[in-house]
Amino acid sequence: MLDFFVRPFIDDQQLRLAFIASVLVAITCAVAGTFVVLRGLAFIGDALSHGVLPGIATAMLLSISPIVGAAVGAAVIMGGVGLVSRRYKVSADTAIGLMFVAMLSLGVIITSRSTNLEEDLDHILFGDSLAVHSTDLVWQIIALLLVCLIGFIARRPFLMMSVDDGLAQTSGFSVSLFHNLLLAMIGLTVISSFQTVGTLLVMGMLVAPAASAVMFARRISSMMLIASFIGIFASYLGLLISHHFNLAASATIVLITVLIFAICAVRFDLIKRRNLKIDELPHQHEHNHAH
Amino acid sequence: MPTKTVLAENVSIGFGRHTVVAEIDFSTDSGALVVLIGTNGSGKSTLLKTLAGMIKPLSGNALVLGAKPGTRVKNVGYLPQHPVSSHTLPLCVRDVVRMGRFADLGLFNRETTKDRELVKIALEKTGAAEFADKPLRDLSSGQQQRAHLAQVLARQAEVLLLDEPTAGLDINGRKLVADLIASERARGVTVVMATHELQDAENANTVMLLAQRVVSIGAPEVALRDEFLRECFGFTQPH
């Protein structure tokens, strides 16, 4: 039993490293993902995760850090969405959709120019937690600390904006400033996580644990905590399964987060139905008396 | 002469190039109640949003507590028409009410005993104390509305801008809102309230009938004359 569940993490140093990286990603995504889910920013998160592709590809062609390229890609897509929606009076989701496909296409064109990059495309899109280096962990820890710092400092406006932009505005907080700060936080999360789970799959870690947690949490802090636990548990289970059955580690982790969401949704539904039945009981009782 | 708490001089309100209501003129003193009445789309909410600083006036001079709308946020409380996406938010009622103190606390100040006391008083005043620790999403719309009212009261504002505060409330809830407004006015708070209900105007100092223009403005007995009501709604009050 112990051999199956624990031994691989003791014996295999790379698997251990992958687990630590996945835990860091899980916590970072839980903090940022909480506000993504509450503020309904999944689409812009998705666009950001795809939009970093040309940045990463260009950086790799120029032999500079892919993290720098990802940061530039994220900045371009955030700026582009803001510019297109403001200047050309199109809705935000149209602007996001346009920037999303433009950046993704550009990324694929850039990678198609180089045979080496074509091989790396899978790695960029789907990640490889088993190829994580200890230097990646340092960057992930810095990103986690920054995301937590932003989340802590801006907790009040972020919370109010999750309720209603007007509430934040009439309380003296600049909605555009804090919305952009929130986007920067999501961008930072995507950039720090792409090595481990890839730019496509990071959305799963960003959305699924937080969407599961929101069903049961009573506070924002507990939502972050539950989402972190779900992400960490999915990381452990995903790495374990991929190790024993030789599956793609990152995709297995993300698929498990989505399965957990499905289980939580069914459980939530059952609880709601049970509560509804309890609520109906006294009425039935009164009804019987009436007869 | 004391400064007018709310002042509008030839103010036009709207969005972009679209004017919703033009040439609004009115002013209020401390403790006054101004009731805005009109059909949907008549400009009530737009006027309140303008006074709250969420929308800039298209023209004219608007002042709240002697400053441009949206400047003195700590002293102005605003209750939107349909607050909160309450089906998803993992918040209990007390947390919602605590948000009423955020304008004072800003980003970095820590919540003090005084803040917690003001939250407690607001919960008690609105009758929300009994479900203060329940999740907002598990409550009825009337209970949620009480929580939002408590949030606005917790701010301890000098001007309250309330957009249909009685929406979704039963008779007891409506009485509670009327009592709350009376007690806030007694401590010198100016209340500007939008409503569909003519009976909400009974105790007002000023009533403004809106229909994408100012149909009438003045004391209730003047502003709610039959000819103005007919012009605004197409019917008159039963006598």
Boltz contact constraints between the chains, C-beta under 6 A:
constraints:
  - contact:
      token1: [A, 156]
      token2: [B, 102]
      max_distance: 6.0
  - contact:
      token1: [A, 160]
      token2: [B, 99]
      max_distance: 6.0
  - contact:
      token1: [A, 163]
      token2: [B, 84]
      max_distance: 6.0
  - contact:
      token1: [A, 164]
      token2: [B, 83]
      max_distance: 6.0
  - contact:
      token1: [A, 166]
      token2: [B, 54]
      max_distance: 6.0
  - contact:
      token1: [A, 166]
      token2: [B, 80]
      max_distance: 6.0
  - contact:
      token1: [A, 169]
      token2: [B, 54]
      max_distance: 6.0
  - contact:
      token1: [A, 170]
      token2: [B, 52]
      max_distance: 6.0
  - contact:
      token1: [A, 170]
      token2: [B, 78]
      max_distance: 6.0
  - contact:
      token1: [A, 171]
      token2: [B, 73]
      max_distance: 6.0
  - contact:
      token1: [A, 171]
      token2: [B, 102]
      max_distance: 6.0
  - contact:
      token1: [A, 171]
      token2: [B, 103]
      max_distance: 6.0
  - contact:
      token1: [A, 172]
      token2: [B, 73]
      max_distance: 6.0
  - contact:
      token1: [A, 172]
      token2: [B, 103]
      max_distance: 6.0
  - contact:
      token1: [A, 214]
      token2: [B, 88]
      max_distance: 6.0
  - contact:
      token1: [A, 214]
      token2: [B, 90]
      max_distance: 6.0
  - contact:
      token1: [A, 217]
      token2: [B, 90]
      max_distance: 6.0
  - contact:
      token1: [A, 218]
      token2: [B, 90]
      max_distance: 6.0
  - contact:
      token1: [A, 218]
      token2: [B, 92]
      max_distance: 6.0
  - contact:
      token1: [A, 218]
      token2: [B, 135]
      max_distance: 6.0
  - contact:
      token1: [A, 223]
      token2: [B, 90]
      max_distance: 6.0
